[in-house]
Amino acid sequence: MLAEIPAEHLSTEVEQCARELLAEAGIRRPPVDAVQLAERLELLVASDTTMKRRARFVRLGEAGRGTILVSNEPRDERKYWAVAHEVGEWAAHRFFARLGVPMIDIQPSWQERLANRLASCLLLPKDWFVADGRALNWDLWEMKEIYQTASHELIARRMLTKPPSVIITLFDQGNPQ
């Protein structure tokens, strides 16, 4: 069923879902603190130092309150990404409902892909990101100053999907990648 939906329509719906989640949380400008976003969406964020994964979404207690368990991360950007990803997992039902696709028909790989795309859209919302990118001539370092909760890699990858076309060269310890 999802294969029948044009990629452009899916992309538009992901952006819209992220826009709605940010609006519900009252977040109106970058940087997006994914922990604050989750909490404003009434999700509990708690630390779990025993986890091998960065984060996972669970329902705790009889009421089934949505909870995002986060491992200790050495870099804040990884924590924000992990929490944003789990917010995406939590919000997947909204996205698929908008498309008229029952969750029972969704393969875990599709839900995982959606969570990744939503995380990117939440940390780097299209409207803000494109406006800032154009204003800053898509300077990665200046974009990172604004979008502090996103990694350089995430910002660079998102830049590649927005107009105008940009070319990015990364150097790792002096070696072009």
Buried (B, 14 or more C-beta within 10 A) or exposed (E): EBEEEEEEEBBEBBBBBBBBBBEEBEBEEBBBBBBBBBBBBEBBBEEBEEEEEBBBBBEEEEEEEBBBBBBEBEEBBBBBBBBBBBBBBBBBEEBBEEEEBEEEEBEEEBBBBBBBBBBBBBBBBBEBBBEBBEEBEBEBEBBBEBBEBBBBEBBBBBBEEBEEEBEEEEEEEEEEE
